[in-house]
Amino acid sequence: MARYLVTGASGFIGSNLAVHLSQKNEVTGLCNSTPGSQDNLRDFKGKFIKGDIRAFDYPSLGRFDAIFHQAAVTDTTVTDDSLMHSTNVLAFVKILEYAKSTECRKVVYASSAATYGKGKVPMSEKDVPAPANIYGESKVEMEKAAKRFAAMSPEMSLVGLRYFNVYGPQETHKMHAASMIYQLYKQISSGKAPRVFKWGEQFRDFIYVKDVVLANLKALEFPERGAYAFNVGTGIPTSFNQVIEVLNSALRASKPTDFFDNPYDFYQDQTQADMDYSQKVLKFRCQFSPEAGIRDYVTILKTN
Ligand SMILES: NC(=O)c1ccc[n+]([C@@H]2O[C@H](COP(=O)([O-])OP(=O)(O)OC[C@H]3O[C@@H](n4cnc5c(N)ncnc54)[C@H](O)[C@@H]3O)[C@@H](O)[C@H]2O)c1
C-alpha cells in the first residue's frame, strides 16, 4: 500500500481527496480542523492528526510516497498579511524541506486561479501572474518557492494545481467563502430569491470537486521531475445567471433574481481556464460539464 499525507484533510477539497485516497492506500490526514468539519471525514479510512502546519513535527510522521498539500488560509477577503504568509508560504516551504529530507519525491500542492487576478480570459499558464489580493500573492509565492526548491533538488516532482472555482460536497463549513453555487442553492432551496451582483453576467470557470480529486490523481502519476503549475478548470465560462437557471430547473423554482451592487474592487468578474497545457502535459480532462456537476451536487445536497 502506498503511504500518502494529505494536509487540510478536514477541509473541503482535502477531505474529498483524503476520503478517496484512503479507500486503497494508507493515508494520514493533517489539519487544524474546525468544529463540525470533522463530519467531512466520516468515510475516511485513514489516520487523522490535529495539528498546525506551521509548527508541526513532520519527521515524527516518517516517510510518505507523496504529499498532497491542501491546507491554507482560503478566505480571499483575509487581509492579515502575516497570517497569510506564514500559513500559505512558510509552512509550504517547511513541507518541501520535510519531503526532501525523507526522500519523498512527489509533492502535489494547491495553487489557485487567484494567481491571475483580473487578467484576460482564457487564463493561461504562460500569462504573467497578476494577483489582486494577498491570498493570490501567497499562491504566486508558493509557486516561486517550488521552482527555487526544484532547482536545488532535481530528483523531486513538485506539481502545483491552479484550481479555478471549486464547488461540491463538504464545503458547507466555509460559510461565506463557500462556492457561489452553494450560496445560490441555499437561497433557492429555502424559497428565497437568488441574490447576485448586478447583472449576473459575471462568469466563472466552475469545476466540480470530483474533477479536482481526479486532477490530483493525474498529478500523482505525472512522471516529470521539476516544478510545474497546471490550470485545473473546465475551460468553460458559466455566468451566475446560467447557474441560477440550472439550479431553478433542478429545484423546480422560479423566483426572480435580486441584483445588487458589488462592494469589492478586487473581485474577479471573470475566470476561465485555458486548458490546453493541462490536457496535453498533465493529461487531465474534466469528466463533469458545469451543468452535469451542478445537477450531481444538487442530488447529493437534497439527500443530505
Ligand atoms: N475551493 C476553491 O474554489 C479553491 C480555489 C483555488 C484554490 N484553492 C485551494 O485549495 C486548497 C483547499 O481549499 P478548500 O477550498 O478545501 O478550503 P478549506 O478552507 O475548506 O480547506 C483548507 C483547510 O486548511 C486548514 N488549515 C488552515 N490553516 C491551517 C493550519 N495553520 N494548520 C493546519 N490546517 C490549516 C483549514 O482548517 C481547512 O480545513 C487551499 O490551498 C486553497 O487555497 C481552493
The ligand as a MOL file (V3000), in Angstrom:
LIG
                    3D

  0  0  0     0  0            999 V3000
M  V30 BEGIN CTAB
M  V30 COUNTS 44 48 0 0 0
M  V30 BEGIN ATOM
M  V30 1 N -12.2220 25.9750 -3.1150 0
M  V30 2 C -11.7380 26.6480 -4.1510 0
M  V30 3 O -12.5060 27.1260 -5.0230 0
M  V30 4 C -10.2550 26.8260 -4.3100 0
M  V30 5 C -9.7830 27.5190 -5.4480 0
M  V30 6 C -8.4240 27.6940 -5.6120 0
M  V30 7 C -7.5280 27.1710 -4.6910 0
M  V30 8 N -7.9980 26.5300 -3.5930 0 CHG=1
M  V30 9 C -7.0050 25.9890 -2.6420 0
M  V30 10 O -7.3270 24.6470 -2.3680 0
M  V30 11 C -6.9110 24.3110 -1.0360 0
M  V30 12 C -8.0800 23.7300 -0.2690 0
M  V30 13 O -9.0870 24.7290 -0.1510 0
M  V30 14 P -10.5690 24.4150 0.3180 0
M  V30 15 O -11.4950 25.0530 -0.6280 0
M  V30 16 O -10.6940 22.9710 0.5890 0 CHG=-1
M  V30 17 O -10.6580 25.2620 1.6680 0
M  V30 18 P -10.8850 24.8430 3.1860 0
M  V30 19 O -10.7970 26.1180 3.9440 0
M  V30 20 O -12.0820 24.0120 3.3310 0
M  V30 21 O -9.6210 23.9270 3.4960 0
M  V30 22 C -8.4090 24.4050 3.9990 0
M  V30 23 C -8.1200 23.6620 5.2920 0
M  V30 24 O -6.8430 24.0910 5.7750 0
M  V30 25 C -6.9210 24.1200 7.1800 0
M  V30 26 N -5.8890 24.9980 7.7180 0
M  V30 27 C -5.7970 26.3590 7.6410 0
M  V30 28 N -4.7370 26.7910 8.3170 0
M  V30 29 C -4.1360 25.6870 8.8470 0
M  V30 30 C -3.0150 25.4940 9.6850 0
M  V30 31 N -2.2750 26.5220 10.1070 0
M  V30 32 N -2.6850 24.2330 10.0560 0
M  V30 33 C -3.4300 23.1650 9.6430 0
M  V30 34 N -4.5230 23.2870 8.8490 0
M  V30 35 C -4.8720 24.5400 8.4680 0
M  V30 36 C -8.3260 24.6420 7.4810 0
M  V30 37 O -8.7540 24.2840 8.7870 0
M  V30 38 C -9.1370 23.9430 6.4050 0
M  V30 39 O -9.6760 22.7290 6.8900 0
M  V30 40 C -6.3580 25.5950 -0.4310 0
M  V30 41 O -4.9630 25.6030 -0.5720 0
M  V30 42 C -6.9770 26.6730 -1.3040 0
M  V30 43 O -6.1940 27.8510 -1.3030 0
M  V30 44 C -9.3360 26.3390 -3.3750 0
M  V30 END ATOM
M  V30 BEGIN BOND
M  V30 1 1 1 2
M  V30 2 2 2 3
M  V30 3 1 2 4
M  V30 4 1 4 5
M  V30 5 2 4 44
M  V30 6 2 5 6
M  V30 7 1 6 7
M  V30 8 2 7 8
M  V30 9 1 8 9
M  V30 10 1 8 44
M  V30 11 1 9 10
M  V30 12 1 9 42
M  V30 13 1 10 11
M  V30 14 1 11 12
M  V30 15 1 11 40
M  V30 16 1 12 13
M  V30 17 1 13 14
M  V30 18 2 14 15
M  V30 19 1 14 16
M  V30 20 1 14 17
M  V30 21 1 17 18
M  V30 22 2 18 19
M  V30 23 1 18 20
M  V30 24 1 18 21
M  V30 25 1 21 22
M  V30 26 1 22 23
M  V30 27 1 23 24
M  V30 28 1 23 38
M  V30 29 1 24 25
M  V30 30 1 25 26
M  V30 31 1 25 36
M  V30 32 1 26 27
M  V30 33 1 26 35
M  V30 34 2 27 28
M  V30 35 1 28 29
M  V30 36 1 29 30
M  V30 37 2 29 35
M  V30 38 1 30 31
M  V30 39 2 30 32
M  V30 40 1 32 33
M  V30 41 2 33 34
M  V30 42 1 34 35
M  V30 43 1 36 37
M  V30 44 1 36 38
M  V30 45 1 38 39
M  V30 46 1 40 41
M  V30 47 1 40 42
M  V30 48 1 42 43
M  V30 END BOND
M  V30 END CTAB
M  END
